[in-house]
Amino acid sequence: MSDASRRACITGIGLVSSLGEGTEAHWERLSNPLTVNPEIDERRFSPYPVHPLVPVSFAQQIPRTTDQRQMERWQRIGTYAAGLALADAGITGDQELLDRTDLSVAAGNGERDIAFDQQVLAKIDHGAEIDAGLNQQLMTGLRPTLYLGQLSNLLAANISIVHGVTGASRTFKGEEMAGISALENATGRIENGEADLVLVGGAFNAEREDMLLACELEGSLYRGAPFMPVWKRREHGGGAVLGSIGVFLLVESAVHARSRGRNPYAQIDAVRSDRTRRRPGDATAAMARLFGVFAIQSDSSLPVLSGASGIEPVTSEERAFITQLRTSGVRPIVRAFGSVVGHTREAHFLVGVALAAIAISKRTFYPPFCDASPEDRADVRPDHILVTTLGSWRGEGAGVIARAE
């Protein structure tokens, strides 16, 4: 990129997870080896552990009860995190800036009416006539607004309504790839001069029986106790432990941030994505191709925030990519953030970017998130951090977050 003034910088972070609310809460938990332990609920959805959201007073960012009532929980989580990011960036209530703030949102499907689903399944289980009986139930039992409430772009709509963000809006779908694409698009638009302010983020509600069922049907969940961190799950059958989270980033051009006196957390040097057929070795090769695009010096330490999910065989393929880095002269210092906040699907890559920006701003990398290889202790003052995410089904992505110039 020729014009350094158009670099995409992160000037606001909104983050709420099982570990707490806000950047400082997450830094305090994750920077101290004594408090880096994850929060796990192993009983409520047994045999599937989850990382539950910390108790949140949604009214702090969504003051109108009517707004809260018409949102599903994942929308409330996302709208809340978006409000935190706007406040952190210093543009809450500044309508002139909010009118020029675009939205780039990673979103999944809406939440189902679980009670109604259970009624339908119970009738089928008791031998009811499926065709006519099911049609009758669907006609009389479904709420007319249910489908509208499930629309993915309603998260962006609610952020616009509640926080007054009225710029252009884009919603990306596709599980982990959605978050990668949302940031890739926002960064490109800022670098090309098409925008100065983009609010980028996503949300995920892991505490949903319908979501757990969908993931179980595809065989992607870790089951049973005790909880294991990402790198230790292979011996226990592998699988993801989902986590509830909301994450938004205020991404801003460097020149615009300077004009209003904001010191960025970090700058986004690059975001790249790829897709493969996921034949054996495909994911490792894709990550190697993506890494080759980044100008990372060999014979150096490289902090890595890995989005590894624990799902096999893709987690083993990421481990193979890390081994390749070691043999090429780069010393990766790896931390799998899914071990501490859970796997967060559409939001996952953005969570890694947020944690990378916090560490860059603190000039300190995180201690190991578990006591298993490939994580080891190392003291480093990071100038740049590699963030990776390999989708549970498909979609590979990586980004480099660096100290702002």
N, C-alpha and C positions, 0 to 999 in steps of 0.2 A: 504494500500500500504506500503510495507516494506522499500523501498528505497526512503528517502526524497529527494535525489538529483534528482530523476526523476519526481518530482512534476511538473505539467504543470502550467507555469506562463504566464501572459499577459505582454509583454514588448513593444507592440506597438498598438495604436488604431487609426484607420481612420474612421471618422464619419462626414457625411454631411447630413443635414436634413432641414426641414423648419425653424429650430431655428438658423442655422449657420453652420460653417465649423470648424472642429477640436475640440479637447477635451476642451480647455479653453473657447471657445465660448459657448459650451453647458453648461459647469459648471457655467459660469457667468449668463446665462439665467435661469438655473434651481435651482441654490443655493440661489437666491435672491427672496423672496416672492413678490417683486414689479415687477419682470421681468419674472415670471414663466408663464405668459399668452401664450397660443398657437397662432401660425400663421394660419389663416383659410381663405380659398377662398370659399365663399358661392355662388358666382354668376356664375363662368365660367361653372360649370357642374350642375347648379341648376336642381332639388332640392337636389343634393348630395354635401355636403361640402367636401373639401379635404384639406390636409395640403401640400401646394406646396413647392417644393424644393427651397431653397435660390438660388439666381443667382450665377452661378458657371462659371468660365472660365476653361473649360475642357482642354484647351491647356497647362495649368500649369502641368498637370500630363499625358496628352496624346498629346505630341507636334506635331506629324505628322497628318496633315489634312486627309491624306488618311486613317489612322487608325480610326479617328473619323467618317469619312463618312460611313465606312462599318459597324459601330456599331449602334444598336438600342439604344434608350435613356437609358434604364435600364442597358445596358452593359457599356455605358459611365459613368453612375453614379457609378457602381460597380468598374470599372477599376480605376476611380478617387479616390474612397475611399481606394482601395488597395494600391495605390501609397502613400496616406497619412499615412497609417499604416506602410508601409516599411520605410518611412522617419522618422516617430516617433520612430521606433525601431532602427534606425541608421544603416540600412543595404542597403539603396538605393545605387546602383552603386557598391556594394561589390559583385562581381560575384562569388567569392568562396562561400560566404554564400548563395547567391541567388540560386546557383546550388544545394544546399542542403536543400532549402526551399520547402516543399510540399504545395499543394493547397487542401483545403477542402471547397467547395463552395455550398451554398444553392441557387438554381435557379428555377424559374418558366418557363413557356412557353415564347416564343418570342412574339413580338408585331405584330398585324395583320395590313394589308393594309386597313385602315378604308375607304378610298375613294372608293376602289374597292368593299368592302363589301356593301357600300351604293348604288353603281350602281346595284349590284345584287338584293338587296332588293327592289329597286325602280322598276326594271323590273317585279319582281314577284308581287309587289303591283299593278301594272298597268295591270295585267291579262295576262302577256306574257306566252307563252307555256313554262312550267317549265323545263321539261326534256331536250329536244333538245336545247332550248335557254340557259339553265344554263350550259350545257356541252360546248356549243360554247363559252360562256363568260369565262369559266374557262380555256379553251384551249388558248384563245387569250389575256386574260386580266391579268393573273397571271404572275408575274416576275419569270423567271426560278430559281433565287436565293432566292426566298421568303422563301421556306421551310428551306433551309440551314441557312438563317439568323435567323430563329426561334429556332435553336437547343440550348438546355439549357446549354450544356457544352461549348458554345462559350464564355461565360463570363470568365471561367478559361483559355480558349485559348487566349483570348485577354490580360488578365493579364500577361500570360506567354510571349506573343510577346512584349508587351509594356514595361514591367518592368523587363524582363529577369528572371522570376521565373521558373526554369526548373526542379524542383523535381517532384515526383509523384503527380498525380492529381486525385481527386475524386469529382464528382458532385452529389448532393443529390436533389431529387425532392419530392414533397408532402406537399406543402404549409407550415404551421407553423412547422410541424414535420421535414422538411428539415433542418432548422436552428439548431434544437435540435440535430438531427443526425449528422450534420456536425461537431459540437463541441464535441459531445460524441465520435465520431470516432477519431478526432484529439487528444483529451485528452488521450484516451486509447492507441493510438500509441506512444505518448510521454512517458507515464508511463511504457509501456512495452519495451522501448528502441528501437523502430522501427523508430523513428524520433527525431530530436532535435528542428526543426523549422517547424511550420505549419502555413500558412496564411489561416485563416478561415473567411468566411464572406458571404455576400449576398447583393442584391440590389433590390429595388422595385420602379417602376414608377407608382404612383397613378393617374397621370394626363393623363389617357388614357380612351377614350370612350369605347373601347372594354373591358377593365378590369371592368369598372363600370357596363357595361351591364351584364357581366358574374356574378358579385356579386349580381346585382339586381335580376337576374333570379333565384338565389338560396335564395333570400330573406334575405340577410345578411347586407344590407346597412342601415345606419341611413339616414333619409330623412327629408328635411325641415329645416327651421330656427326657432329660433336661434340655434346655435351650443350648444351642451350639453356635459360635460365631461362624461367619461365612466360610472360612478356609477349613474348618473342621467338619463340615457337613457331609463331605463326600463319603466318608466311612460309615455314615448313618443313612445313606440313601439319597443325600442331597436335597435340595429344595430351598425355596425362599420363605422368609418370615416377613410378612407384610407389616408396614408401619404407617400410621396416620400422620399426615404432614401437610403443611401449607408453606409454600416458598414463592416469593416474588422478588425480582431484582429491578431496580430502576437503572436502566442502561442509557448512558448519555454520551454525547460526543465530547471529546476533551475540551474543545474550544468553548462549548456551551457551559460545561462545568466550571471552567476558569472564569467565564463572564459573570457567573453568579457566586463566585468565591467558594466553591465546593471542592474539598479534597477527596478524591476517589479512594475507595477501598483498594481497587486494583484496576487493571485494564485487561481487556479480552484480546489476546494476541491472535488467536485463531480458533475456529470451531469447524470440524469436518465430520461428515457422516458417510456411511456406506451400507450396502445390503448384499447379502450372499445367500446362496441356497442352503447354507448350513450343513454341507457335507463335511465329513471329518477333516479338520484342519482349516476349513474356510474362515472361521472367525479369527483364528490366530493370524492367518495371512492378511485378512482385512485390516486388523489392528496394526500390523507391521507396515502396510501401505499408508495408513493414515499417519502413523508416526513419522514416516519418511518425508511427509510434507512439512513437518515442523522443523524449524532450525534449532535443534537441540544439540549442543556440543557434546562430543564423546569425552571420555575420561572425566566425567563430572557426576556429581550426585543429582538425582532427579526425584524430588518429592512427587508421589503419585497418590491421588485420591481415587481409588478404584471403586467403580459401581458394581462390582461382582455381586451376583444375587445369591449364590449357593446352588443354583439350578445346574444340573449336569446334562450334557457334557460341556456346556459353554463356560462354566467357571473354570474347569480344568484347561480349557483353551486359552482363557485369559492368563492363567498361571504360566502356560507355555510361552505366551507373548512376553511376560515379565522375565522369564528365563532367557529369552532371546535378547532382551535389552542388556542383561548382564553380560552375555557373551559378546555383545557389540561394543563394549567399553563404557556403557552407561550404568551407573549404580542406582537402581530404583529404590527409593525409600517408600514402601507401600503401606497404605492404610485403606482398608475396605470399610467405607462408611456405612454400608448396609448392616454391618455387625452391631452398630450402635443406634441407628435410627430406623432400621428395617428397610425392606425393599418397597419403593414408593411409586413404581410404574411410571406414569406420565411425568411425574415431578422429579424422577430420580436424578437425571443428569443435572438439573438445575440445583438440586440440593448439594451435589458435589461442587458445583461452581460457587455457590454461596459459601460453603465451608472453605474452599480454596481462597476466596477473596478475603474472608476473615483472617485466615492464617497469614496471607501476604501482608495485610495491614498491621498485624501484630509482629511481623518479622520473625515468626517462630512457627515451626511445624508441629503437628500433633504427635504425642507419644503413641506407641502401638495400641491399636484397638482390640487386639487379642494376642495371645502368647504362642501363635502358630506361624510357621513359614507361609508366605514370604515376608511377614512383618518382622522387623527387628528395630532395636533402639538406635537412634542416631540423632545427633544435634546438628541442625542445619538452619541457617537464616535464608528462607526461600525467596529468590527473586522471581521464580516462576514455578508453577505447579501443573502437572498433567492430570486432567480429569478424564476418566474413561467410563463408558457405559456400554455393555453388550446386552441387547434385548433378550428377554426370556424366550422369545420365539425367533425373531429376526431383528436386524437393525444394529449396526455398530457405530459408535461415535466417540469422539475424543476432542478435547479442547485444551488450550494452554492459557492459563490465567497468570498474569505477570504484574510486577510492581509498576505502578503508573509512572510514566516519565514526566 
